[in-house]
């Protein structure tokens, strides 16, 4: 999203997508806003929980939002990722890592190393989503 979620039209479009698809968990990248602004967006989108990572100026920014009843535990985060686990109703845990890849080619190995560390520390089912095109 080149507009960022500070744009009211983008928030309306996001809300429409959430109503149409009814996801339990949503990961957003390139939010382009300060994390404090996510309280309003979370409420507008009728999501119960949220972890937002601030943008740096007019670029970057991440957010993970989830619905009421979804048991999300954020494991760790940085300006490039949010790593969380979800306690499923059947008792299993599902790991989710929302990821925004490094633009600088010299730093891409660090991104891969971070993903390897996350994988090595857990045996849960694991989903990685986000922007991986920089690899």
C-alpha positions in Angstrom: 0.0 0.0 0.0 1.7 3.2 -1.2 -0.8 5.5 0.7 -0.3 4.1 4.2 -3.1 3.6 6.7 -3.1 7.2 7.8 -5.2 7.9 4.7 -9.0 7.7 5.5 -9.7 6.1 2.1 -7.2 3.4 2.9 -8.8 2.7 6.3 -12.3 2.4 4.7 -10.9 0.0 2.1 -9.2 -2.0 4.8 -12.4 -2.2 6.8 -14.3 -3.4 3.6 -11.7 -6.1 3.0 -12.0 -7.3 6.6 -15.8 -7.4 6.4 -15.6 -9.4 3.1 -12.9 -11.9 4.2 -13.5 -12.0 8.0 -9.9 -12.9 9.0 -9.0 -13.6 12.7 -5.5 -12.1 12.3 -4.2 -9.3 10.0 -0.7 -8.2 9.3 0.0 -4.8 7.7 3.3 -3.4 6.5 4.3 0.0 5.2 1.7 1.6 7.5 3.5 4.9 7.3 2.1 6.1 10.7 3.1 6.3 14.3 2.0 3.3 16.4 -0.2 5.5 18.6 -2.6 6.1 15.7 -3.4 2.4 15.5 -5.8 2.6 18.5 -8.3 4.4 16.3 -7.7 2.1 13.3 -8.0 -1.0 15.4 -11.3 0.2 16.8 -12.7 1.3 13.3 -11.8 -2.2 11.9 -13.4 -3.9 15.0 -10.3 -5.7 16.0 -9.7 -6.5 19.7 -5.9 -6.5 19.9 -3.1 -4.8 18.1 0.7 -4.4 18.2 2.0 -1.6 16.0 5.6 -0.7 15.2 6.2 2.9 14.3 7.1 4.0 10.8 10.4 5.9 10.3 9.3 9.1 8.8 7.2 8.4 5.7 8.2 4.8 5.3 8.0 1.5 7.1 5.7 0.7 10.0 4.1 -2.7 10.8 0.9 -3.8 12.6 -0.6 -7.1 13.7 -4.3 -6.9 14.6 -6.5 -9.7 15.9 -10.2 -10.3 16.6 -11.8 -10.9 20.0 -11.4 -14.4 21.2 -8.2 -15.0 19.4 -5.4 -15.6 21.9 -2.3 -13.9 20.4 1.0 -13.7 22.3 3.6 -11.5 20.7 7.0 -13.2 21.0 9.2 -10.4 19.7 9.3 -7.6 17.1 11.5 -5.1 15.3 11.0 -2.6 12.6 11.1 -5.5 10.1 9.0 -8.2 11.7 6.4 -9.1 14.3 6.5 -12.7 15.6 3.5 -14.0 17.5 1.8 -17.3 18.4 -1.9 -18.0 18.5 -3.3 -20.6 20.9 -5.8 -22.4 18.7 -9.1 -23.8 20.1 -7.9 -27.4 19.6 -5.0 -26.7 22.0 -2.3 -26.4 19.3 -0.2 -23.3 18.8 0.3 -21.6 15.5 3.3 -19.4 15.0 2.9 -16.3 12.7 5.8 -14.1 11.6 4.8 -11.0 9.7 7.8 -9.8 7.8 9.0 -6.8 5.8 12.2 -7.6 4.0 15.4 -5.5 4.0 15.7 -3.2 1.0 19.4 -2.9 1.4 21.0 -6.0 -0.3 23.9 -6.0 2.2 21.4 -6.5 5.0 19.3 -9.3 3.5 21.4 -12.0 5.2 20.4 -10.5 8.6 16.8 -10.9 7.6 17.2 -14.6 6.7 19.2 -15.2 9.9 16.4 -13.7 11.9 13.9 -16.0 10.3 16.2 -19.0 10.9 16.4 -18.1 14.6 12.6 -17.9 14.9 12.3 -21.3 13.3 15.0 -22.9 15.4 13.3 -21.7 18.6 9.9 -23.3 18.0 8.3 -26.6 16.8 4.9 -25.1 16.2 3.1 -24.9 12.8 4.5 -21.7 11.3 3.2 -19.1 8.8 5.4 -16.4 7.4 3.7 -13.5 5.6 4.5 -10.1 4.4 6.8 -8.6 1.8 9.5 -11.1 0.9 10.2 -9.8 -2.6 13.5 -8.2 -1.6 15.1 -11.6 -1.3 
